[in-house]
Amino acid sequence: MDSTTQNLFEDGPPIPEMREMIFEEEQLASFLSDLKEFTKIESIQIKGGETLYADEPQLKLDDAFTALKTGSVRGVQIRYNHNGFDWTDTVFNTANDYKIIRCQHPISKR
């Protein structure tokens, strides 16, 4: 499953494009491999409960996703750069698969 939304405000910039995807275990493994090989990861944040967020600057991608798969955390958010764009992917473990919300941000001036 894959869906895309993009909204506009009359007097402001467009809202960044957001996509929602459902991945099975094999697709998630490929996604993690691509993140490691083709992106520059800026930060990894875990969601521990209804309101608990923990920013772990030293948290490794594999450790964050192990915690997600075992149910130790509810979600993992990865901020990264790929091809000149900043992206934010938030991954949740559902009953049978993984839900990913992806947001592409405007090209950053670095």
C-alpha positions in Angstrom: 0.0 0.0 0.0 1.2 3.5 -0.8 -0.6 6.8 -0.6 0.5 10.4 -1.1 -0.9 13.7 0.2 0.2 17.2 -0.4 -1.9 20.2 0.8 -1.5 23.9 0.1 -2.2 26.9 2.3 -3.6 30.0 0.5 -1.0 32.4 2.0 1.9 30.1 2.7 4.3 27.6 1.3 3.1 24.1 0.3 3.1 21.5 3.0 5.9 18.9 2.4 4.7 15.9 0.5 3.9 12.9 2.8 3.6 9.3 1.8 2.3 6.4 3.8 3.5 2.9 3.1 3.1 -0.6 4.5 6.1 -2.9 4.5 6.5 -6.5 5.3 9.6 -7.8 7.1 11.6 -8.4 3.9 10.8 -4.9 2.6 11.8 -3.4 5.9 15.2 -5.2 5.7 15.7 -3.7 2.2 14.7 -0.3 3.5 17.2 -0.4 6.3 19.9 -1.5 3.9 19.1 1.4 1.6 19.2 3.9 4.5 22.7 2.7 5.5 24.1 2.6 2.0 22.6 5.6 0.2 21.8 8.3 2.8 23.4 10.5 5.3 21.5 9.9 8.6 21.1 13.2 10.6 19.3 11.8 13.6 17.4 8.8 15.0 14.6 9.3 17.5 12.6 6.6 19.3 9.0 6.9 20.6 8.7 5.0 23.8 5.1 5.5 24.7 2.1 7.8 24.2 4.0 10.9 25.0 7.6 9.8 25.6 10.2 10.6 23.0 13.9 10.0 23.4 16.5 11.6 21.2 19.5 9.3 21.2 22.3 10.9 19.3 24.5 7.8 19.6 21.6 5.4 18.8 22.5 3.1 16.0 20.0 2.3 13.3 20.1 -1.5 13.9 19.6 -1.0 17.6 16.6 1.3 17.1 14.9 -1.2 14.8 15.7 -4.1 17.0 13.9 -2.2 19.8 11.0 -1.6 17.4 10.7 -5.3 16.4 10.8 -6.5 20.0 8.2 -4.0 21.1 10.5 -2.1 23.4 9.6 1.1 21.5 6.4 2.1 19.6 8.2 3.9 16.8 11.4 5.0 15.2 11.9 8.3 13.4 14.9 8.7 11.1 16.0 12.1 9.6 18.3 11.9 6.7 19.6 13.5 3.5 19.4 11.9 0.1 20.0 13.5 -3.2 19.9 17.0 -1.8 16.6 16.6 0.0 16.0 16.2 3.7 13.6 13.4 4.6 11.9 12.2 7.8 10.7 8.6 7.9 8.6 7.5 10.9 8.2 3.7 11.3 5.6 1.9 13.4 5.3 -1.8 14.1 1.7 -2.9 13.5 0.2 -6.3 14.2 1.5 -7.9 11.0 3.8 -5.4 9.2 5.4 -2.0 9.4 3.8 1.4 8.7 6.1 4.1 7.3 5.2 7.7 7.1 7.6 9.6 4.9 8.0 13.4 4.6 10.2 15.1 2.0 11.4 18.5 3.0 12.5 21.3 0.7 16.1 21.3 -0.5 18.3 22.6 2.3 20.9 25.3 1.9 24.0 23.8 3.3 
